Each structure stands twice: as structure tokens, then as C-alpha cells.
Amino acid sequence: MASRDCDFLERGTSASKLAIQEDRKDPLVKNLWRWEWLDHTHSATGQKLSHCIRLIKKPGFAFCIVCDKEIKYAMRGRVALVDHVGNDSHKKILKMRKSNTVLPGIKLKTLCHFLYLHALMHACHSLYC
């Protein structure tokens, strides 16, 4: 299993070129890795593959950082990656993360004060109007 810290390969680096050469040597890898796959936008979710898919050193496999899961692209290529992003379990995790994420720049304490003041102003408005 790939770790989030050190096993990801970036586009254009010498390590990624070596990994792609390893793909060529492996007879089980029918579809070689192409960086253009990451530019594809999933039609149902509107999400680019580059937002969650990373190339790892293991030949024929990529890694989903949302699901913490290895994806085998060796036989089906980009289709395997697109199918994974459209998978119900992947979408469920994305939905959960989206609903639990606080926007940058908003501190929880400030948000609580804002909601309290909003409720207080709403109550005062209903009393006087």
C-alpha cells in the first residue's frame, strides 16, 4: 500500500519517467500510464481525475487520496480511473468530506458568534415589525 507522504510521483520528474519505464517492462501492464488521463473531467461528478488520483511507484497502479485505495489501471487504463471516481463509495466519501469541511478564513468561534447574532437580530426584528 502506498503511503500519503513519499510514494507519489509527480509529472515531469525523473522518478516518474523511471516508473513509466517500469510499466513498459512489466508484461501485465497493457495500458501504460499517461499524464493526460489526469486532465479528464468525470461527466457525472464534474471532478478532474487530478484532484484525487496519484501515480505511485507500483507498476500498473495509481492511488486515490480520497479513498486511500490503490487502483489497478494496467488492463483498463483511464477507464479504470474514471470508473473509480464515479463509484458510489468514492462519491460518498467526497460528500462526507465536503459537508464536514470548514471554509478557510472562518474560525469556528467567529461562526458561532455570527449565528448567535443572526438569531438574536431575527428575534428582535419579529418583535418590532
C-alpha positions, 0 to 999 in steps of 0.5 A: 500500500502506498503511503500519503507522504513519499510514494507519489510521483509527480509529472515531469520528474525523473522518478516518474519517467523511471516508473513509466519505464517500469510499466513498459517492462512489466508484461501485465501492464497493457495500458501504460500510464499517461499524464493526460488521463489526469486532465479528464473531467468525470461527466457525472461528478464534474471532478478532474481525475487530478484532484484525487488520483496519484501515480505511485511507484507500483507498476500498473497502479495509481492511488486515490487520496480520497479513498486511500485505495490503490487502483489497478489501471494496467488492463483498463487504463483511464477507464479504470480511473474514471470508473473509480471516481464515479463509484458510489463509495468514492462519491460518498466519501467526497460528500462526507468530506465536503459537508464536514469541511470548514471554509478557510478564513472562518474560525469556528468561534467567529461562526458561532458568534455570527449565528448567535447574532443572526438569531438574536437580530431575527428575534428582535426584528419579529418583535418590532415589525 
